[in-house]
Amino acid sequence: MRPDTLAIRTQAARSAHREHAVPLFLTSSFVFDSAEQARALFAEEEQGPVYSRYSNPNTDEFVEKLRLLEGAEDGIATASGMAAVFTALASLLSAGDHVVAGRALFGSTHQLLTRVFPRWGVTHDYVDGADPDRWRAALRPNTRALFVETPSNPGLELVDLAALGALASERGIPLVVDNCFATPVLQRPIEAGAALVLHSATKFIDGQGRVLGGAIVGDGALVAEARFHARHTGPALAPFNAWVLSKSLETLSLRMERHCANALAIAARLEAEARVEAVRYPHLPSHPQFALAKRQMRWGGGVLTLRLPDYGSATRFLDALRLCSHSPNLGDTRTIVTHPASTTHSRLSEAERAAVGITPGLVRISVGLEDVDDLLDDLTRALREA
Ligand SMILES: *Cc1c(COP(=O)(O)O)cnc(C)c1O
C-alpha cells in the first residue's frame, strides 16, 4: 500500500468492543494470563505489552505508522525529539568514539555534542555539510557516526543525502539523519543510505503544537540497541501523546502539501520586499542548493528565513505582527515567527552562529495552514512598520 493509505489504515489490534478508532490505553502495566506468560514476556520469547516504559499499544501504533512511512525495519518512540537524538547517539557511541556532524544543527543537539558527550570521552568534528568532500576529510579511524539535519534549523542548509549515504556505506559508519524539517512526506533518508532517522514529532508530525514526542526508526540491529537503551533509561513516550501523534500522522501528507504551498508563495512574495535583504527557502531558485533541493525534496518544506538588516529591525518586525505568533515552536497549523539568535540558538557563540548564517537580523518563519493572503497581509505590513 502507498504511504497515505498506510498512515491512515495502520491500527493497533481492535479490542472486544470492535471500536473503529483506536482507544487510549492509559495504563502503566498489563496483566499476565499465567506465570508462564510472565516469564516468557520478560525473557522476550513472547511479544506483547508488559509495562508502558517498554511499550504500549498507543506508542506501538504511532511508531509502526512512522516506520512504514520512512521505509524502516524497526522503530521506537521517545518522549521528545531530544530524547530521540540522545538515545540514538548514546546507544551508538562509547568512550573513545568520534562523531562527524553537519555544523548546522538544532541548538540542543549542538549542546549535546559540544558539552555532554565530551564528558564521556566522545569527541566530534563539525563540517560544512553542503560540501561532500569535507565529510570524507573529517573521518577518523574511530568515527562511529555521521549526524546530519537537512534542511537544517534554522539556516535551511541542505546535505546531499545520496552522497553522504554512499560515503557512510563505503566506510561502514552509520548515518543518522534528523528528518524533522522534511518529514517522510518530502524525503525518505533510508532510501539514500541512512541507518537511523530521528524525529521531533513535536513539530510537523503533531502539527498543532499540542504535545511533545519523538521517534527513532531505521536499521533493525541499531534500533534494537536503542530500544535496550531506552528500556533501561526511561525516555518513554506517554500513551496519550502517542495517541495524539498517531492520529496526526493520518493527515501529515495533506498538511505538508499546504504548509509547503503557503511557504513557497510567501518566500517568493517577500523576496520582492525592500526591507528584506535575503529570503532563504529550499525551492526558491535563489537558494544556493536549489538543484539539490529540487532533486532531494518533493516540496520545499514549511520553513523559510528572512534576513533583515539588524537586530533592531528584526525585533520591531516581531513586535509589529498581529496574526502570526511569536513563539519558539514550529510545524504548527498557526504561522510562527522566531528570532533564533536571541532564543533557540542563543547558547551558541557569535562565531558559531555566523558560520551557519544566524545573523542578528535573521527571523525564521514556520508557515502554517491559514489563508496565505491573510499571512501576506500581516507579514508585509509588519515589515513596513519595522
Ligand atoms: C525541535 C527539534 C528537535 C528537538 O525536538 P523536541 O521535541 O523539542 O525535543 C530536534 N531537531 C530539530 C531539527 C528540531 O527542530
The ligand as a MOL file (V3000), in Angstrom:
LIG
                    3D

  0  0  0     0  0            999 V3000
M  V30 BEGIN CTAB
M  V30 COUNTS 15 15 0 0 0
M  V30 BEGIN ATOM
M  V30 1 C 12.6520 20.7780 17.7880 0
M  V30 2 C 13.7410 19.9870 17.1690 0
M  V30 3 C 14.3700 18.9660 17.8860 0
M  V30 4 C 14.0360 18.6640 19.3380 0
M  V30 5 O 12.7400 18.2060 19.4910 0
M  V30 6 P 11.9070 18.3280 20.8770 0
M  V30 7 O 10.6830 17.5450 20.5740 0
M  V30 8 O 11.6890 19.7720 21.1430 0
M  V30 9 O 12.7570 17.7020 21.9330 0
M  V30 10 C 15.3680 18.2480 17.2560 0
M  V30 11 N 15.7220 18.5240 15.9810 0
M  V30 12 C 15.1470 19.5060 15.2710 0
M  V30 13 C 15.5810 19.7510 13.8700 0
M  V30 14 C 14.1230 20.2620 15.8360 0
M  V30 15 O 13.5600 21.2580 15.1270 0
M  V30 END ATOM
M  V30 BEGIN BOND
M  V30 1 1 1 2
M  V30 2 1 2 3
M  V30 3 2 2 14
M  V30 4 1 3 4
M  V30 5 2 3 10
M  V30 6 1 4 5
M  V30 7 1 5 6
M  V30 8 2 6 7
M  V30 9 1 6 8
M  V30 10 1 6 9
M  V30 11 1 10 11
M  V30 12 2 11 12
M  V30 13 1 12 13
M  V30 14 1 12 14
M  V30 15 1 14 15
M  V30 END BOND
M  V30 END CTAB
M  END
